[in-house]
Amino acid sequence: MNITEKILAKASGKQAVCPGEIVDANVDVIMVHDLTGPLTVEAFNKIGTQKVWDNKKVVIILDHQVPAESVKAAELHKTMRQFAKEQKIQIYDVGKGGICHQVMPEKGHVIPGSVIVGADSHTCTYGAFGAFATGIGSTEAAAVFATGRIWFKVPPTIKINVEGKFQKLIAPKDLILNIIDKVKVDGAIYKSIEFTGSTIRKMSVAGRMTLCNMAVEMGAKNGIITPDETTREFLEGRVKSIPDFKKLQSGNDAEYERTVEVDVSELEPQVACPASVDNVKPVSEIGDVPIDQAFIGSCTNGRLEDLREAAKILKGKHVKDNVRALIIPASQEVYLKAMQEGLLEIFTDAGAIVCGSACGPCLGGHIGLLAAGETCISTSNRNFIGRMGSTQANVYLASPATVAASAVTGKITSPLLLEVKE
């Protein structure tokens, strides 16, 4: 079996499973946030169960509409705080955590080999640590609250084998956009994406999280990477115990639906154009596209590594007149480290605004919305119509370096064209 099949077999008490098989799996952790959580609580109350099955395995994170920008948002936050108090559930409130998919591994809720579900489609991010992680609906989450179990159809697996060395200023975000261009947004519906190869083994945890985060943009059920020493280094001091990674290795005879080979050696900066994540072009083919806003952040690219890359571009430069540049660290931990390293000072000196750790404009939140006819280049994961405000606005997706370069020039620009200060 491959790693996904091994995890699902163990979670369902079976010796082996195969693609297409229906399994009833035990859930190790479930997460909800301030948008999906209230619906989950409402459905849970209708079930009639008084207590969640295990309050130590439920996590609530407020991150989408924080701080509350409306009375309605404040009421939703109040609902989640009350539920957490009643059930004695861990809650990361405003200013205590950050974006859910960054906070979950930072705070030790992600363990290799575990089954994690979340009422958010980008829960697949945790596959970067060798967990089977997938998004579910709010009513499904309510059922998990009550029972601690959920059924899955074992997905067939597509192996993405990545080789080669990244050129300077080329990032995992460029890689995943290139992969989505190859596989397409509907090319992996209800399939597992397993990222392998020498490039993946050398990649940082932050880069791996970017890849797995966007697996769902191909329709995938989950994205996953076999845990290794890089995983162990991140987890040490965050989790109580680290499992034996050897048991999670995909077997030499593991079967895959197909294998996609990718070489990053000649990869150049990539941009996903409106209004589909697989409408990808090399930045050199974009042409003259003026921007009104540049956004660096989100659960895809708001990590310290991402902010460092952006700072290399912005140091000693200034955001173009008539361009708004928003920098949003993915968590309080990232924010603090960025501040200690002087990154926030670089951003502020460049004329960017640094906001508190939250989802921000990624899902049309109350920060950084676009007006009709405006264009944003963003490090986030989706560029759907209306995703960031007006349905008549345009959103392009790119790496932190490309977004920072574009903020300086006022149009979509390759970071390779700008002077970089280490």
C-alpha positions in Angstrom: 0.0 0.0 0.0 1.0 3.6 -0.4 1.1 6.0 2.6 -2.6 7.2 2.2 -3.8 3.6 2.0 -1.7 2.6 5.1 -3.2 5.4 7.2 -6.8 4.7 6.2 -6.3 0.9 6.8 -5.0 1.5 10.3 -7.7 4.1 11.1 -10.4 1.7 10.0 -8.9 -1.4 11.8 -8.1 -3.2 8.5 -5.0 -5.1 7.4 -5.2 -3.6 4.0 -7.5 -1.4 1.8 -7.7 -0.7 -1.9 -8.9 2.2 -4.0 -12.7 2.4 -4.2 -13.3 0.5 -0.9 -15.5 2.2 1.7 -14.0 2.4 5.1 -15.3 3.7 8.5 -12.4 5.5 10.0 -11.5 6.8 13.4 -10.7 10.5 13.4 -7.7 11.7 15.4 -8.4 15.4 15.2 -11.1 17.7 13.9 -10.9 21.4 13.4 -13.5 24.1 12.7 -13.2 27.8 12.4 -15.4 30.9 12.8 -17.2 30.5 9.5 -17.9 26.8 9.5 -17.9 26.2 13.3 -21.3 27.9 14.0 -23.0 25.7 11.4 -21.3 22.7 12.9 -22.5 23.6 16.4 -26.0 24.2 15.2 -26.1 20.7 13.5 -24.4 19.1 16.5 -27.1 20.5 18.8 -29.8 19.0 16.5 -28.2 15.6 16.9 -29.0 15.8 20.6 -25.7 14.5 21.8 -24.8 16.4 24.9 -21.0 16.1 24.7 -18.5 15.8 21.8 -17.0 12.3 21.6 -13.5 13.6 22.8 -13.0 17.2 23.6 -9.2 16.7 23.5 -9.5 16.0 19.8 -11.5 19.0 18.8 -9.9 22.3 17.9 -11.6 25.7 17.2 -9.7 28.5 15.6 -11.0 32.0 14.9 -9.3 33.3 11.7 -11.6 34.2 8.9 -13.3 37.3 10.2 -10.9 38.6 12.8 -11.1 40.9 14.5 -14.9 40.9 14.1 -15.9 43.5 11.5 -19.6 43.3 12.1 -22.1 42.4 14.7 -22.9 39.2 12.9 -19.3 38.2 12.9 -19.1 39.1 16.6 -22.1 36.9 17.4 -20.6 33.9 15.5 -17.4 34.3 17.5 -19.4 34.5 20.7 -21.1 31.2 19.7 -17.8 29.4 19.3 -16.4 30.8 22.5 -19.4 29.6 24.4 -19.4 26.2 22.8 -15.6 25.8 23.6 -16.2 26.8 27.2 -19.1 24.4 27.6 -17.3 21.5 26.0 -13.9 22.3 27.4 -12.4 22.5 23.9 -9.2 24.1 22.9 -9.9 27.5 21.1 -7.4 29.8 19.5 -9.1 33.2 19.8 -8.3 36.5 18.1 -4.6 37.3 18.7 -3.9 33.8 20.2 -3.2 31.9 17.0 -3.6 33.0 13.4 -4.7 31.2 10.3 -6.0 27.7 11.1 -3.8 25.7 8.8 -0.7 27.4 10.1 -1.8 27.1 13.8 -2.7 23.4 13.7 0.9 22.1 13.1 2.5 24.9 15.1 0.5 24.0 18.2 1.2 20.3 17.9 -2.2 19.1 16.6 -0.8 17.5 13.5 0.9 14.0 13.9 2.3 11.9 11.0 0.0 9.0 10.3 -3.1 10.5 11.8 -6.5 11.1 10.3 -7.4 14.8 10.5 -10.6 16.4 9.1 -11.5 20.0 9.1 -14.5 22.0 8.1 -12.3 23.9 5.5 -11.2 22.7 2.1 -7.5 23.5 2.7 -7.3 21.1 5.6 -5.3 19.0 3.1 -2.3 21.2 4.1 -1.5 18.9 6.9 -0.5 16.2 4.5 2.9 18.0 4.4 3.5 16.2 7.7 2.5 12.7 6.5 -1.1 12.9 7.8 -4.2 12.0 5.9 -6.0 15.3 6.1 -9.1 16.4 4.2 -11.8 19.0 4.3 -15.4 18.1 5.1 -18.7 19.9 5.4 -20.1 21.5 8.6 -22.8 18.8 9.0 -20.2 16.1 8.5 -18.2 17.8 11.1 -21.1 17.7 13.5 -21.4 14.0 13.0 -17.7 13.6 13.8 -18.2 15.8 16.9 -20.7 13.2 18.0 -19.1 9.9 17.0 -15.4 10.5 16.3 -15.8 8.5 13.1 -16.4 9.2 9.4 -16.6 7.1 6.2 -14.3 7.5 3.3 -14.0 5.9 -0.1 -10.3 5.0 -0.4 -9.0 7.3 -3.2 -6.8 6.2 -6.0 -3.4 8.0 -5.9 -1.6 10.1 -8.4 2.2 10.2 -7.8 3.8 13.6 -8.6 7.6 12.9 -8.8 9.6 16.1 -8.7 13.3 16.3 -9.5 15.9 19.0 -10.1 17.1 22.1 -8.3 15.1 25.4 -8.1 16.8 28.4 -9.6 17.2 31.5 -7.5 13.8 33.1 -6.5 11.8 30.2 -7.9 9.6 28.7 -5.1 7.3 25.8 -4.3 4.4 28.1 -5.2 5.7 28.2 -8.8 6.0 24.4 -8.7 2.5 23.8 -7.6 1.0 26.2 -10.1 3.0 24.4 -12.8 1.6 21.0 -11.5 -2.0 22.3 -11.5 -1.5 23.5 -15.0 -0.5 19.9 -16.0 -3.2 18.1 -14.0 -5.9 20.7 -14.3 -8.6 21.7 -11.7 -10.6 18.6 -12.4 -7.8 16.2 -13.0 -7.6 14.7 -9.5 -11.2 14.7 -8.2 -11.5 12.5 -5.2 -7.9 11.2 -5.7 -4.9 11.3 -3.4 -1.9 13.3 -4.6 1.5 12.0 -3.3 4.4 14.3 -3.8 7.7 12.4 -4.1 11.2 12.9 -5.5 14.6 14.4 -4.6 13.2 18.0 -4.8 10.5 17.2 -2.3 13.0 15.5 0.1 15.2 18.7 0.0 12.2 21.0 0.5 11.4 22.9 3.7 8.3 22.2 5.7 6.9 25.6 4.6 7.3 24.6 0.9 5.7 21.2 1.5 2.7 22.9 3.1 2.3 25.1 0.1 2.2 22.0 -2.2 -0.3 20.1 -0.1 -2.4 23.2 0.6 -3.2 23.5 -3.1 -3.7 19.8 -3.8 -7.4 20.5 -3.5 -7.2 23.0 -6.4 -6.9 19.9 -8.6 -10.0 18.4 -6.9 -7.9 16.0 -4.8 -9.2 14.4 -1.6 -5.8 14.9 0.0 -2.2 15.8 -0.7 0.6 14.0 1.2 4.3 13.8 1.6 6.2 11.0 3.4 7.5 12.3 6.7 11.3 12.4 7.2 14.0 14.2 9.3 12.8 17.6 8.1 9.4 16.7 9.5 10.9 15.5 12.7 12.9 18.8 13.2 9.7 20.8 12.9 7.7 18.6 15.2 10.2 18.3 18.0 9.1 20.4 20.9 5.6 20.8 19.4 4.2 17.3 19.9 4.3 14.9 22.8 5.6 12.0 20.7 6.7 11.4 17.1 5.6 8.1 15.6 7.9 5.7 13.6 8.1 7.1 10.1 9.1 3.7 8.7 5.6 2.4 9.0 4.4 5.2 6.8 6.7 4.6 3.9 4.8 3.7 0.7 5.6 0.1 -0.3 8.0 -0.5 -3.1 5.1 -2.4 -4.8 2.5 0.3 -4.1 0.2 1.0 -7.0 -0.6 4.4 -8.4 -3.2 5.4 -10.9 -0.5 7.3 -12.8 2.8 9.2 -12.3 3.4 12.8 -13.3 7.1 13.6 -13.8 8.2 17.2 -13.1 11.7 18.7 -13.4 12.1 22.1 -11.8 15.6 22.9 -13.2 14.3 25.2 -15.9 11.1 26.3 -14.1 10.5 30.1 -14.3 8.1 32.1 -12.2 4.5 31.0 -12.8 1.2 33.0 -12.6 -2.3 31.7 -12.5 -4.5 34.1 -14.5 -8.2 34.9 -13.9 -10.4 33.2 -13.2 -9.1 29.6 -12.8 -6.2 28.2 -10.8 -5.2 26.1 -13.8 -5.0 29.1 -16.2 -1.3 29.2 -15.6 1.4 31.0 -17.7 5.1 31.7 -17.1 5.4 35.3 -16.0 7.3 36.1 -19.2 4.2 35.4 -21.2 1.8 37.6 -19.1 2.4 40.8 -20.9 1.7 44.3 -19.5 -0.8 43.8 -16.6 -1.0 46.8 -14.2 -2.1 46.0 -10.6 -3.9 47.9 -8.0 -3.1 45.6 -5.1 -0.4 43.0 -4.0 -1.2 40.6 -1.2 1.4 38.4 0.5 -0.1 36.0 3.1 -2.8 33.3 3.5 -2.6 29.7 4.5 -0.6 29.1 1.3 2.2 31.6 1.5 2.1 33.6 4.8 4.9 31.7 6.5 8.2 33.1 7.7 10.1 31.6 4.6 7.6 33.4 2.4 8.0 36.7 4.2 11.8 36.4 3.9 11.6 36.0 0.2 9.3 39.0 -0.1 11.7 41.1 2.0 14.6 40.3 -0.3 12.7 42.0 -3.1 11.3 44.9 -1.1 14.4 45.9 0.9 15.5 49.3 -0.1 12.7 49.7 -2.6 9.2 51.3 -2.4 5.8 50.1 -3.4 4.7 51.8 -6.6 2.3 54.7 -6.3 -1.3 53.8 -6.6 -0.5 50.2 -5.5 -1.7 48.8 -2.2 0.6 46.2 -0.7 -0.8 44.0 2.1 1.5 41.7 4.2 -0.3 39.3 6.5 1.8 36.8 8.5 0.1 33.4 8.8 0.2 33.2 12.6 1.2 35.1 15.7 4.3 33.0 15.9 5.3 33.9 12.3 4.4 37.6 13.0 6.7 37.7 16.1 9.6 36.0 14.3 9.2 38.3 11.3 9.3 41.3 13.7 12.4 40.0 15.5 14.2 39.5 12.1 13.3 43.1 11.0 11.1 41.9 8.2 8.1 44.0 9.3 10.3 47.1 9.3 11.4 46.4 5.7 7.8 46.0 4.6 6.7 49.2 6.4 9.7 51.2 5.0 8.7 50.0 1.5 5.2 51.4 2.0 3.3 48.2 2.6 0.8 47.7 5.4 1.3 44.8 7.8 -1.9 43.4 9.2 -2.6 41.0 12.1 -2.6 37.3 11.5 -5.8 36.3 9.7 -7.1 35.1 6.4 -7.6 38.7 5.2 -8.7 39.2 1.6 -8.3 35.6 0.6 -12.0 34.8 1.1 -13.4 38.2 0.7 -12.8 39.1 4.3 -13.0 42.7 5.7 -9.4 43.5 4.8 -8.2 44.3 1.3 -11.3 43.8 -0.8 -11.2 44.8 -4.5 -13.5 47.2 -6.3 -14.9 46.6 -9.8 -12.2 46.7 -12.4 -9.3 46.4 -10.0 -6.6 43.8 -10.2 -4.7 42.0 -7.4 -1.7 39.7 -7.6 -1.8 37.4 -4.6 0.0 34.6 -2.9 -3.3 32.9 -1.9 -4.7 29.7 -3.5 -7.8 30.7 -5.4 -8.6 33.4 -8.0 -12.3 32.6 -8.6 -14.7 35.4 -9.6 -15.7 37.4 -6.5 -13.2 35.6 -4.3 -11.6 38.9 -3.2 -14.4 41.3 -3.4 -16.1 42.6 -6.6 -17.2 40.0 -9.2 -15.7 42.4 -11.7 -12.2 42.4 -10.2 -9.3 40.2 -11.4 -7.0 38.1 -9.2 -3.7 36.6 -10.3 -1.9 34.0 -8.2 1.9 33.9 -7.8 4.8 33.3 -5.4 5.8 35.8 -2.7 8.8 36.9 -4.7 6.7 37.6 -7.8 4.0 39.4 -5.8 6.7 41.6 -4.1 8.3 42.4 -7.5 5.0 43.3 -8.9 4.2 45.6 -6.0 7.4 47.6 -6.8 6.9 48.0 -10.5 3.1 48.4 -10.4 2.5 45.6 -12.9 3.0 41.8 -12.9 6.7 41.3 -12.9 9.3 38.5 -12.7 11.4 38.8 -9.5 14.4 37.8 -11.7 14.3 41.3 -13.2 14.8 43.2 -9.9 17.9 43.6 -7.8 17.7 41.4 -4.7 19.2 42.4 -1.3 20.0 39.3 0.9 
